[in-house]
Amino acid sequence: MTDLTSKTCLVTGATSGIGLVTARELARMGATVVGVGRNPEKSAAIAAQIRQETGNPRVEYLLADLSVQADIRRLNDQFRAKYDRLHILVNNAGGFYMKRYETADGLEMTFALNHLSYFLLTNLLLDVIQSSAPARIVNVSSGASFGGQINFDDLQATRRYAGWPAYSMSKLANVMFTYALARRLQSELRGAPSVTANCLHPGFVASNFAKNNGRLYDWAMSLMKPITLPPEKGAQTSLYLATSPEVTGVTGKYFDDKQRNVPSAKISYDEAQQERLWQVSAQLTNIQGAVAQGAVAQSSVKGNNLFRDSGL
């Protein structure tokens, strides 16, 4: 087991499913784990449960509704108030909505939660991540990305909304964001990048996913449970990308079942589309100079030794 005693990790969507498993197993490896949840009681209970199961006291949960940009900014402030290092960021929170909803910011819920939360939180924390280098950013996408298209003419689906196309678009956006982020980070250094960014398909996992869409959909998901993966299995690729020495220096890749030679959707490799999505996302989140070239990029010798000692 990888020793993460000297590492600080942040995991979103960490109160159920693969997010909970990811947080728990990182804690089991000795990391300081900060989970993110929405419900105060549930978050406190999960944090206590992980501390008890792993024997690791360095586990806490911060509260944020990641569909709300003010909450994401508050989460950034709360994290920085307690921690000055972040070695592993796992963007995992997401949802599926059969009906169109708008967030408090007036944005379509699926796109805001599944993509813009990744984009905004990562950019807000990036200087902390870079100063902690070597570090890793892991974005949980989905095989649904293969059916996605980025509809720049109607990103907010005001003219027409359907649950699955909206979800597929958001998961494609996760992949394109990862590639664009990795390219920016890699351009700042020669040789192996000090901060890597990768994304993954976790598989069809049995969790609370999509159960917010009413009894009929809940019943349909229950029927499919025999063909789903348990969260423990679904979290394996997230944990692999977060901790395995096998992917040291690997960046800008899409993984499925720990395999990186699996191609993502053809459109995801279109750099012009990636850059257009980046600029639109920066505007929608009011991020100025997101991942500025030449930002804090050089890792300290001490930082490199920390990851070398832990086998990462």
N, C-alpha and C positions, 0 to 999 in steps of 0.2 A: 504493500500500500504506500502511495506517495505521501511523504511528510510535508504538510502544508502549515506547520506550526507558525512560521514567520509570515504567512500570507493573510491578506484581507480580501474577502470576496463579497460581492453584492449580487443577489439573485432576486429578480422580479417575479411576480406571480408565484410566490413561494409558500402559499398556504394550502395548496392541494396539488395532486397530479405530479407531473415530472418536476415541477418547480420545487415542491416540498422534498421530493427524493433528492434532488440536486443539492439543496441546502443541507439536508441531513448528512449526505455522504461527504460533502466538503467539510462539515463539522467533524465527522468521524476521522477525517484525515488530519485534524488538528487546526484547521484554519479558523480565523476570526470570521464569522459569517453574519452578514447583515441581510435579512430577508425583507421583502416588501410585500405588504398586504393592505387590504382596504378595511377589514373588520377588526376593530380593536381587541375584542374578546377572543376571536379566533386566532389572531396573530400572536397574542400573548400566550394562549394555550399551546400553539404549535412551537413557539420558541422554547417554552418550558419542556415540552415533550422531547424536542431535539436535544436539549441540554441533558435531560435525564437519560435518553437512549444512548448518547454518545459519550457521556462523561465530560463533555467539553463545555465549560461555563461561558465561553466567548461567543455566544449566540444571542442576537437581538433582532427584533423586527421593527421597522419604521413604517409609518402609515402613509399611504398615498393612493388616490384614485388616478391611475396613470392615463386615463382618458382626458384628464384636466391638466392643462399646462401649468397653471399656478401651483397645483399639487406637486408636479414634477420639479418645478423650481424650488419649492419648499423642501422636497426630499433631498435635493442637491445641497441646500443650505444645512439641513439637519445632519446629513452625512459628513459634510466638511467640518461641522462644529465638533465632531467626535473623532474623526479619522483624517490622517494626512497621507494615507497610502491606500491604493486600490489596485490589487494585482490581478484580480479576475472579476470581470463583469459578465453576468449571464442575463441577457435580455430574453425573458421567457414569457412574460405576461401577454395574454391575448384573449380574444373572444370571437364568437360567431353569432351573427344576428340575422334572423330571418326577416325582420322588419327594419326599416330605416329609422335610426335614432340620431339625434344630434347631441353633441357634448355641450358642456357649459360654455365652450368657446365657439359654439355654432358650427362645428365641424361634424362630418359624418362619422359615426362612432367606430365602425370597423377600421377605417383608414387611420383615424386618430389614435386608437388604442394599439392596433397591431403594428403600425409602421411609425407614425410620428412620435410615439412614446420612446421607441428605440432610438430614433434620430436625435430627439431633444435630450434625453437623459445621457446618452453617450457623449454628445458634444459638450454638455455642461460639465461632465466629469472628466473630460479628456486630459486636461492638464494634470489632474491628480494621477490618472492612469499612466501618463507618460513619465511623470516624475517618479513613478514606482517601477519603471521598466527594469527588466523584462516583464511584460504583462500581457494578458489575453482578453479579448472581447469575443464573446460567443453569442450569436444571434440564432434563436430558435425559429426556423421557418417551417415549411411543410411541403410535402409532395403536391399539395394543391397549387403550388406556384406554377406548375407546368401548364395549367389551364388559364393562367392569369394574363391580363393585358392591362397596361397602365393607360387608362383613359384620361389623358391630359385635358381633353375638352370638357370633362365632367367628373373631376376627381371626387367631388362631394356627392355624386349620384343624385343630383337634384331633379334631373329629368326622368331617370329610370333607376330603380333599385331592385336588386335581387341578391339574396344572401350569399349564395355560393360564388358568383362572379366577384362580389365585393371582397369576400374572404380571399379568394384566389389572387386578386390584385394586390391585396395587402401582403400576402406571403411572397409574391414575386418581388414586391418592393423591399422586403427584408433581404432578399438575395442581392438585388441591385445595390442597395445601400451598403451591404457588406463589401462588395467588390469595389465600390467607389471609395469607401473608407480605407480599405486595405491599400489601394493604390496611393492615396494621399499619404498614409503613414509610411509606406515603403519608400516613397520618393524623398523622405526626409533623411534617410540613412543609406549608407552603402553597405552591401552585404546583407546578412540576416536581419530582418526588422526586429526592433526591440519591443514593439507592440504589435501583436498579430490580431487579425479579425477574420473569423470564419463563421459559416452558417451551416445549418443542418436540417434534415428531415428526421423527426424522432420516431416516425412510424405511426400507425393508427393505434392510439393509446386509450385505454379505458380510464376515463377521468370524468370530471364534471363539465368537460367541454361541451358547449352547445345546449346544456340542459336548462338554460335560461329562456328557451323558446317555447315553453308551454308543454302540456302533458303529452300531446301527440308526438312531438319531437323527442321528448324524454323517453317515451315508450319505444320509438324507433331505434334510438341509441342503445337502449337496453337489449333489444333484439340482436343487435350487432356485437354485443359484448363477447360472445364466444370467439370472434375472429379478431379481437383487439389484443394489444399488448398490455401487460401490467405496467404501471408507472415505473416500477423498478427497472424494467427492460427499456422502456421508452427514454429514460434519463441517461442511459449508458453513453450515448454519443455526446451529449452535453458534457458529461463528466470527463469523457475521453479528451475532448477538445480543451477543456479547462485545465486538465492536470497531466496528461500523458507526455512523457519525454519523447514519444514517437512523433509528436507534431511540433516540437520545438522549432521555431523559425518558419513554420508553415503558415501562410497567410493568403487570404483572398480565395478560399476554396469552399466548395459545397460538399458536405458529407452526408452519407446515408449508411447507417449501420457501421459506423466507424471507417467507412471507405471513402477516400477522397477522389478516386478516379471515376466517380459517377458524375456525368454531366448534369448541370442544371438546365432549366428551360433555355432554349436557343435565344430568345429575346433578352434574357438576363445578361448576356455578354455584350450587348450593344452599349458602348461607352457613351455615345451621344444621348441615349435614353437615360442612362445612369446619371449623367451630369444634369440633364433637364430635371429629373426627379430630385436630385440633390438641391438644385436652386429653388424649386417650388417648395420643397420641405423646409428649407432655410427661411423662406418668406412666411410660410404658414406658422412657423414656430418662433419667428422674430429672432432668429439666431444670426448675429452679425459676424462675418469672418469665420464661419464654422471650419474647424480644422485648418487654421491658417498655416500656410507653408512656413517651415522654419520654427514652428512652435516648439515648446520644450520637448526635445526628442532624444537627446543623448542620455543613455542610462549610465548610472554610476557603476564603478567597479564593484562596490558593495552589493548593489542590486543584482548584478550578474551573478555574483557568488551565491546570493540567496537562492536563486533558481537552480544554480548548478548543484548546490548542496541538497536541494529537495528532489533532484532528478528531473526537473522540468527543462 
